[in-house]
Amino acid sequence: MEPVADKNNGHGKRARGVQASAAKLRAAQLAAGIKSQAELAKRIQQLEGLDKPPRSLVNRVFSGEQVDLLSLERVARALHIEAWALYLSSDDQQADTLTPQHSITAKTQRAPLLYLSGALTLLLLIIVLYFPASDNKPAQPAATASPALQLERKVITVLPFQGDQTAMLTPALEQVLAIYSSSLPGSASRFASANPLQLLADKQADVVFTGESRQFGRHLAIRLFVYQRHGMQQIWAGTMAASSSVALLQDYFATAISQSQQSYSLPQNPDWQLTQRYTDSLNYFELDRTEQNLLRLVSELSAVIRLDATYTDAHAALCSALIQESILSGAADKLHEAQQACDVAAAQNAEAISVLQAQANLARKQGDTEQAAQLLQQVLAKDSNNVTAKFVLAEVQMLQFRKSGDASYIETAIGLLGEAFASEPDNWKLPYTLGRAYYFSGNVDAAINWSAQAAKIRPEFQTYNNLGTLQFCKGDLVAARQHYLAALHYQPEQEIVLANIATVHYYLEEYQQAIAILQQRLDTLEQKGADQQYNIWMNLANAYRHVGANSEAVLAYQKSLHYIEHAIAKGEANHLQRAIRVAIYLDLALLQPELVSAQLQASLREEALALDAAAEPASLHIMALVWMYLGDMDKAAQLKQRLAGNCPGFVASPDFAPLNTYLSAAHE
């Protein structure tokens, strides 16, 4: 069967010249259970997420007009059939051009058969009318019988990819196919404006490979298809980061080609419109982690899964999105939903990069940093340039550093983030996280520089708030206030910024203003069922203590302790949280000594000794206060001095008043 070839070469005419068979369209429509062209247009609308049904497209195809291959493919996908199976062949044309005499003769000879055909049609109508489908969801595309791909002793041609990143994609495909033809590498440039159908018709090639790609933010949606005598077939569609290694891309291409050679059925790959929709949805991961953005992300991924329940990448991405929702809201049920999504993805393809990344995110959230690190190393073994894996692995390393105080973890994290930033210099999350890593290492100047770079790449709430906090640490309260206000411009009344402003009030000894802001924030979180923020309760307790509201302070300290003890019991507490726990018990001992026994006091001292490896400024701050409360003023002074070298803004805390008095007396 020969498709109708387009005689015009060049990009402008490259995709024109395909005509569908009316008989094959009717047969496919009946097999798919679609009663009308209007219903078919609505099916395409649903599959592609369009605002309106593409009725004119369907009308052109059914009226026998010549259409481009991609238009016919859209109709074919909705009918759950390969586009080549709908092509108008010479047999179809011969049947349409029968002379009247031949037609009458044929009708006479087929008359008995027509009665049988009518009876069968009536039976089919009865089945459709009285046995409707069980639901309204579109059926999953079944594997379509098609000839296996034959490449041995064939003339193979590669045409340039259409779309984005073609300079990477086309040579990668040529290299994969080079095992079948040594003349392939670089050959695509000779056919830059060729028509694949014309190449086949003129017998300049037996098989023509090409593809299409679209870039959505950091990611590429890619599909690979092949032209043969019997038509065009998509053999793979998928998503990968634009910065991923060429080796990974070639592995995807080689696997798809190998599967097409070994099987007579169409290899499993997502619908192209669905692939693009999924890839576009990943951009929500790059935005602020807000409730609205996460709801949109989850909604898009859920829609993709409803249209194709076998879409492994979508299940894995949904797992990661639900993990972020659980972090933002503190709701345990979201983590359970995330586990379910990860389980579905792993059952479909446990070795997929998206699945390994999602499982690593889940392990990290559940406190299993070793398992998370192992999974991410598996990803990097498959794709040495995987920026997401390096980024998340750096986060895991920082978490391990905060738990153990081992500086080697932070050094590894900084190295990973530096490699990732070299691959994606426009990715704001990388300098942002480098700023955090340097902050934990005690290098506040480097932290401010990297955080300022992140804010320059992406000026928004998160980057400005983080930069303001680092400047506060440095003691530059004017710059800190400026960037806190800039953050508020993007998210007015945002609770985190307001809490930071409350901290400024606290340092200025404006305790009532701090109490008002912190209490309002807790009220808001309580309405959402997410008031388990130990740090807010601790800050509120400190402010109450300074104004003499001891009963309120005790209750707030106990709330903070409750949430920290819960984290410790689950094995999720880091070095800072354990230090805060000791400090809170010592604060309670000052307010109500009967709440802290002598035995507990002794154990707190032992625990303080075990926490002496504090390096990050926040932990140094707390440990200096701990030793001050324990009466070891000299040790407290040493830690405060280290803190002044790393985070001079912190030493202005009014909580250091007893230590400052001691130091003043010592110097007199």
Secondary structure as GFF3:
##gff-version 3
##sequence-region A 1 668
A	DSSP	three_ten_helix	11	13	.	.	.	ID=ss1
A	DSSP	alpha_helix	22	31	.	.	.	ID=ss2
A	DSSP	alpha_helix	37	48	.	.	.	ID=ss3
A	DSSP	alpha_helix	55	62	.	.	.	ID=ss4
A	DSSP	alpha_helix	69	78	.	.	.	ID=ss5
A	DSSP	three_ten_helix	83	86	.	.	.	ID=ss6
A	DSSP	alpha_helix	90	96	.	.	.	ID=ss7
A	DSSP	alpha_helix	100	130	.	.	.	ID=ss8
A	DSSP	beta_strand	156	158	.	.	.	ID=ss9
A	DSSP	beta_strand	162	163	.	.	.	ID=ss10
A	DSSP	alpha_helix	166	177	.	.	.	ID=ss11
A	DSSP	three_ten_helix	187	191	.	.	.	ID=ss12
A	DSSP	alpha_helix	196	201	.	.	.	ID=ss13
A	DSSP	beta_strand	207	216	.	.	.	ID=ss14
A	DSSP	beta_strand	219	228	.	.	.	ID=ss15
A	DSSP	beta_strand	231	241	.	.	.	ID=ss16
A	DSSP	alpha_helix	246	262	.	.	.	ID=ss17
A	DSSP	alpha_helix	272	281	.	.	.	ID=ss18
A	DSSP	three_ten_helix	282	286	.	.	.	ID=ss19
A	DSSP	alpha_helix	291	307	.	.	.	ID=ss20
A	DSSP	alpha_helix	312	329	.	.	.	ID=ss21
A	DSSP	alpha_helix	332	348	.	.	.	ID=ss22
A	DSSP	alpha_helix	353	365	.	.	.	ID=ss23
A	DSSP	alpha_helix	369	382	.	.	.	ID=ss24
A	DSSP	alpha_helix	387	404	.	.	.	ID=ss25
A	DSSP	alpha_helix	407	423	.	.	.	ID=ss26
A	DSSP	alpha_helix	429	441	.	.	.	ID=ss27
A	DSSP	alpha_helix	444	457	.	.	.	ID=ss28
A	DSSP	alpha_helix	461	474	.	.	.	ID=ss29
A	DSSP	alpha_helix	477	490	.	.	.	ID=ss30
A	DSSP	alpha_helix	495	507	.	.	.	ID=ss31
A	DSSP	alpha_helix	511	527	.	.	.	ID=ss32
A	DSSP	alpha_helix	534	546	.	.	.	ID=ss33
A	DSSP	alpha_helix	550	569	.	.	.	ID=ss34
A	DSSP	alpha_helix	575	591	.	.	.	ID=ss35
A	DSSP	three_ten_helix	593	595	.	.	.	ID=ss36
A	DSSP	alpha_helix	598	610	.	.	.	ID=ss37
A	DSSP	alpha_helix	617	629	.	.	.	ID=ss38
A	DSSP	alpha_helix	633	646	.	.	.	ID=ss39
A	DSSP	three_ten_helix	648	652	.	.	.	ID=ss40
A	DSSP	three_ten_helix	654	656	.	.	.	ID=ss41
A	DSSP	alpha_helix	657	667	.	.	.	ID=ss42
###
